[in-house]
Amino acid sequence: MAAVESSVSRFGRRLLVAVHTPGPWRYPAEVEADGKEQAEEWLTALDAVLDAYFEE
């Protein structure tokens, strides 16, 4: 992994994630949550994991 983009969709029910490789590849994905709160909770948890992985 070279980079990861993540966000909650405009209406807040989807967690959007895109993983970038060192090459020209990008892998986008969407996960639908039960509501905005759950999507934001997932985003917070993902950020914590990525911070540990990338040691920012």
C-alpha positions, 0 to 999 in steps of 0.5 A, spaced: 500 500 500 502 506 498 496 510 500 489 509 503 483 514 502 477 514 506 471 518 507 463 518 509 459 519 503 455 525 503 449 522 506 453 519 511 450 511 510 457 509 506 464 508 508 468 510 502 475 507 501 480 507 496 487 503 496 493 506 492 499 501 490 506 504 489 504 502 481 498 505 477 493 501 481 487 504 485 482 499 488 476 503 491 470 500 495 464 502 499 461 499 505 454 501 507 452 502 514 446 502 518 446 509 519 451 515 519 453 514 526 455 507 524 459 509 518 463 515 522 465 509 527 468 505 522 471 511 519 474 512 526 476 505 527 479 505 520 483 511 521 486 508 528 488 502 524 492 506 518 495 510 523 498 504 526 500 501 520 503 507 517 506 510 523 504 517 522 
